[in-house]
Amino acid sequence: MNKPSQTLFPRLDQNIGFVQNALFHSHDMKVRYFPFEETPAALVYLESLVDPMLIERNIITPISFGKGKSITELITTLQMEEIQELNKAIEGLLQGNCLYIIEGEDKLYTLKTPSQYNRNISEPDNEGIIRGPHYGFIENLTVNLHLLRQQNNVPELTVRYYSVGNTVPRQIAMVYMQGLSDPELVKKVEKRLTDISIDTCMSTGFIQELMEDNPYTIFPQHLNTERPDHTSSYLLDGHVVLMLDGDPTALVVPACFFTFYQTPDDYNNRWMIASFVRFIRLISFITASLLPAIYIAVVSFHSNVLPIQLFFTVQGTLTRIPYPPLVEALFLELIFELLREAGLRLPSRVGQTIGIVGGLVIGDAIVKAGLVSFTMTIVVALTAISSFLIPSIEMSSAIRMVRFPLMVASALFGFIGISFGLAMLFIHLCKLESFGKPYIYPIAPLRIGGFKDTFLRFPIWSIRKKKQGSEKNN
């Protein structure tokens, strides 16, 4: 909200009264009166935002014992700025600065004294790796940019600051590599950032939702990461990174489908092992999205595809179930989702207990009660394990959503329904874009060279050679 500017008043109490009214006489606003060279003066600050030791050591002590010198000569260890507008001074007050106001002067002094309550730089819980650096971003934007500078200590690393939020502004940093990032991509990201109109931006989820190309899809179009090494690798590939002050998550754009199946461990291991693990992850996409639908289609319409011995085994487990396979699958999936949410929301030790109780006690009880079959329990358990293999939590949630319409289609039309559902899903993915980049590149549009780092991970020298060749062609 834009307010008319207000210059300083001639009297000290008028200036302090204006600041108190602007902050609605908040109780954490403190005023300490002590003169400067026998001229009435006061130090104003919010005790919840400042470091009292900095104020005592670097402001009060030099002014109290320094005689015959100006403010700039007395205070040399803090960042100081001279301001002539009270509105701008109040903005600095809310950022952790303190104000030193001297009566009769047409300017005041803002001194940078913010408190620092940062947590330790530790490895993110949801992005653990076996090899590589074991540290992650925290809630302090300056510290996060420091970690990125450590990874890419080159002058081409460019940072641009933006403010988002009309009522409560929040600082956002756009980071990219000059000469590696597409200038059109940088302009597009910058335009979408400046076009955001919202009261406040509480987390990177707000930015993600306000900047994505297609808000009506379950598939994520920004990659979330809390790892500096992972973020730096994407910066070197020409991506743009968005970071919000107060949030440890970095948003990487553009992001395609295969981006969500890549981890830093893919490049820390030998290429053959990394290719095998990545291929297993992509197989988990098929299992997590299709396995329940295939099972429902087989037992409902296409039981003749099963070997005769397996057919009798499956049919024997279904004789006691009083409702169709679709209802059985939805019931078991609902139970699993309830247990999963309970495990996430409860404390870690209690959450582990819930998982054990749900997996052993409840699972065994509902099978013995004849509510679900043994084979359906196995299918849902394999589906759940497959969804956990996906590195990105957002992509894992999207895949869990995909399997429900496929289950309904298979219960209505069998394999034909699954084929139709997969065709619709593929068409949807082909239409998606992330900041102008095709979502399922290099499949659509087809680029053979792009397959070196998608389904498999080719040797590093081969991937870099491919990227250098593409840069020369551009």
N, C-alpha and C positions, 0 to 999 in steps of 0.2 A: 504494500500500500504506500503510495507516494504522499508524503506530507510536506507542507510548505517549510522551507528552510528557515531557521531561527538563528540569528547571530547572538553573540554573547551579550548579556546585560551588563551594565556598569557595576552593579552591586553583587557581591558574592552570594548572599542569601537568595537573590532572584535566580541566579544560575542553578543553585542547588535545588530550589523549589521546582524549577522547570524539569530537571532530571527526575525528581521524586514523583512528580505528576505523570511524567511519561512512562514511568515504571509502576504506576498505580500504588506508590508507597509500599513497595515490596519489602518485607522484613529482612531479607538477606542483603539489602543495599546498606552499605556502611559509609559514614562520613566522618573523617578524622581531621580535626582542625589543628593546624600548626602553621605559623606565619613563615613567610619568606622575606628575610631582611626587614622584619618588623611590619610587613604588609600582610593583612589578613589573607589567608589561603586555606584550602581544604583539599584533602585527598578523598576521592569518591570511587568506590568499587563494589562489586558484587562478591561477597565472601564465598559463595558457592562456586565461583568460576576462577578465582585467583589463587596464587600461591602466597600465603602470608609471609613466608620466610624471604621470598624475593622482595616483597614490599618493604619489610623491615630492614633488610641488609642493603638493598640497592637504591632505595628511595629515601626513606625516613632518616636513616643514619647520615648519608652524605649531605642532605639539606640541613639537618640539625647542627652539624659540626662544620659545615663549609660556609665560610663568610667571605663576602666580597667577590663572589663568582656568580656567573649566570647559571641557569638551569642546565643548559647544554654542557657546561664545563663540569658541573657537579655530578650529573648522571651520565656515565659513559659506558656502563655495562648492560644497559637495556635498550631495546629498540624504541625510539621516541619519535613522535610526530606532532607537529603544531597544527591545530585545527581551529577554525573560526566559526564553525556552525555547530550548534548544540545537537542537532539531529544526527549528524555524522558521528559526533562524540558518543551518543547513546548507542549507535551501532557497534562502535568499538568496545563499549562497556559490556555489551552482550557477547562479545567474542573473548572475554577474559582480560581485557585491558583495564587499567585504572586511570582516572582522570585527575590531574592536578590543576586546580583552578585558582588563579591569583586575582584578587579584587582589583578592578580598574583596568585590567588588560583586555585587549580585544581578541585575545586568543587563549586557548588552553592547551595543555600538554597531555597526550595519551601515551601511556607507557605499557609496553607489552609484558604482562605478568600472568599468563594463563597457568592454571594448575595442570599437572600431568598425572593422570590416573590410568596409565596404559597397562594392559595385561601383557604377560610374557609372550614373546614370539615363539609359538609352538606349532607342531604339525597339525593340520586340520584333521578332525576326527573322521570326516566323511571322504577324505581323499588320501588315505594312507598308501605309501609305496614301499617297495622292498629296497631299491637302490636309489640314490640321489639325495638332494638336500632335504632335511626333515624340519622345515619351518614354513610358516604360512603368514598370510596377511592378518592384520588386526584392525581395530576400529579407528585407528588414527591414519588419516590420509597421508600426512607427511611421512610417517614411518613406512607406509606401503610404497610410496614413490621412492623412498630410499632403498627399499629392497629391490625394486625394479632397476634402479640405477646401478646397484651392485651387480645385477645379472647382465645388464647391457650398458656398460660404462663407455658410451660413445656419444659424441655431440649430436648425432642424428636422432637420438631419442628426444622427442618433442612432447611437451606437456602444455595443454591449454585448459585454463580454468573457466568454469561457467557457474552461474548461480541459478538454481531452480527453486521455485516456491514463492508465491506472492505474499503470504502471511508470515511463514517461517522459512526464510531462505536457507538452502543447503548448498554446499560447494561440491561441484562435480569436476573431476579431472578427465579430460580426454587425452589418451596417450597413444602415440603412433611413431613409426620410424620414418623420418624424412628420407625420401628416395626409394623406399620399399613399399610404402602404402600408396594405393591408388589415390591421386588427388580428388577424383570425383567421389570416391568413397568417403574421404575425409570431409568434403563439403556436404555430402548427404547426411552424415552423422551430425555435423555441426548444425545444419538446418533443423533437423528433428529435435535436437536438444534445445535450441533457442525457441522453437515453436511450442514447447511444453508450457501449458498454463494450468497450474494446480496450486492449491493453498500451501501444501508442504509435501516434501518427498521423504517418506519415512525410511525407505529401503530401496535397494536396487530393483526389487520386484516392481515398484512403481515405474521406474525408468523402462524396464523391460516391456511392461504392458503398454506404455504410452508411445514407444518407438518402434514396435514390431510391425512388419509389413502386413501380416494377416492376423488380426486379433481373434478370428473365429476358427481357430484350429487348436487341437490339443497338443500339437508338436511344438517344442520350444524352438525359437529362432535366435536366441542368444545363448552362448555357452557360459555357464557359471563356473568359476573356479576360485579357490582360495590359495592356490600355490603360485609363488612368484616364478619358479622355473617353468611351469606350464604356461603361464601368461607370457613370459619372455619368448618362448618358442613361437607363439602365435604372432607376437610383434615382429619377429624376424621373418615370418612368412607374409607380412604385409597386412595383417589384421589391425583393427582399431580396438582399443581397450577403454572401457568406461569404469571409473571408480568413484564411489560416493563417500564423502567424509562421514564417519560413524558407522560404516558397514564394511565388513572384511571381505566381501565378495566382489570380484572383478567380472565385468561383462565383456565377452569377446564377440566382436562382429566383423564380418558376417560368419554365420555358423551353418554348415550343411549337416545332413543326416549322419554321415560317417564320422564327423567331428566328435560326436557324443560317444563314440565307441573307442576313442583313442585315449591312452593314459601315458604319463611320463615313463612308466616302466617299459612301454613298447620300444622306447629308444635307449633305454639303459641296458636291455638284454640283447643277446645276439639275435640277428634278424630272423633266423629260422625259428627260434623259440618264440620270439615276439609275433611272428606270422601265425604260428599255431595257436597261440593264446587269443589273438585278435579274431581268428577264424572261429574259435569256440564261442567268443562273445557274439559274433554275428549269427551263429547258429542258435544261440540263446534267444535272439529276436524272433526267429521262426517258432521256436518251442514255446516261448512265453505268449505269443499272440495266437498261435494256431492249434496247439496240442489239445486244449479242451474242445474246440470246435470240431477237430478231426475225430475225437473220441465220440462225441455226440452224433456226428454223421454216420460213423461206422455202426454203432449199436442201434441206431434208429432206422437207417435206410440201407446200408451197404455192409451188412455182416458177412456177406459172401466173400469179401476180400480177406477175411481172417482165415488162417489155417484151421482145420477142423478141430484139432485139440484145443487151440486157443479160443475158438468160438464157444465150445462147451464150458470152458473155464470162465469166460466173461459172462455168458448167459447165466451160469450158476450163481454168480454174485448179484445178478439183477433180479432174481425171482422174488426176493423179499422186499424190494423197493416199491412203495405204493404209488409213485408218481414218475413222470417222464424223466429222461436223462437231463433235459435242460433245467428243470426245476431242481434236480439233484445237484447239478453243477453250480447253479446260481446260489443255492443254499450253502454249499461248502465254500464257495468263493467269498460269500458275505461273512461267514465265520472267520475265514482267514484274514479278511480286511479289518474286521473288528479286533482280532488279536494283534495284527500289525500296528494299528493305531494305538492300541493300549500299550504295546511295548515301546512305542516312540514317546508317548506323553509321560509315562511313568519314569521314576528314577532308574538308573541303569541296572542296579541290582534287582529291583523289583521287576523291571522289564524282562530281564533274563528268566526270572521265575515264571512270569506270565507265558513266555515262549515255550518253556518246558511243559508247563501245565496244559497249555493249549494243544501242543503237539502230541503229547503222550496221553494225558487223561481224557481230554475232550474228544480228541480224534478217535481214540479207541472206543470211547463210550458211544458215540453216535454211529459207529460202524456196527457195534454189537446190538444197538437198539434197532437196527434196520432202517435208519434214516438215510444213509448213504452206503454205497458199495465200496469194497476194498479197492477195486480198480479205479474208481473215481477219486478216491483218496490219493492213490499213487499219481494219477494224472495232475491233480491240483498241486501236490507237493512238488512234482517236477517243474510245473509251471512257475511256482513261487521261487524255486531255486534259480531258474533261468532268468527271472526278472531281476534277481539280486546280482547277476553277473554284469549287468549294464552299469558302466561307471557313473553315468549322469543320473541323478535322482529324478530330474524332470523328465528325461526320456523314459526312464523306468515307469514313471506314473502314466505317461502317454501310452506305453505299450499295454499296461494293465487296462486302460480304458478301451483300447482297440479290440481286445479279445471278447468283450461283451456283445457288441453287434455281430461279430463273426459267429459267436455261439448261437445267437438267435437265428441268423441266416442258415446255419447248418441244421438247426432243429426243424426249420420249415422246409428246406429244399435239399438238404444233404450236401454232397460235394458240389453240386451246381450252385447252391447258395454261397459256399465258401469261395468258389471261383469268382462269382459276381462280386462278393465283398472285397476280395483281393484286388480285382480290377478297379473298383471304385477307390480303394485305398491308394493304388499306384497312380491313378489319375490325379487324385488330390495331392500327392507328394510331388508329382511333376509340375503342378500349378504353383506350388509354394516357392517363395523366394525369401532370401534373407539379405536385405540391403542390396537388392538387384542381382544377387548370385543365386543360381538354381540350387534348390534345396537338396536334390539327390545327384548333384554333380559327383563323379563323371559319368553316371549312367544316362542321365538326360540333362543336357545334351551329351551324347556319347563322346568321350575322350579317352582313347586307349592309354595314353601316357599317365592319366590321372589314377589308373588302377594300381600304380606302384606303391600307393600309401593309403589304400582303402580296405579291401578285403584282406590283403596281406601287407606285410611291411617289408619292402625290398631293402637291400643294403643301403646304408646312408649315402655312400658315394653315388649310387644310382639315382636316389631321390634328389640329391642336390644338383646332379647333372641335368636331370629333367627340369628342375625349377630354373636353373641358369639358362637353359635353352629356351624355355617359355618367355623369360624376361628379354632375351635377345630378339625373339620374334615380335614381341610387343613394341 
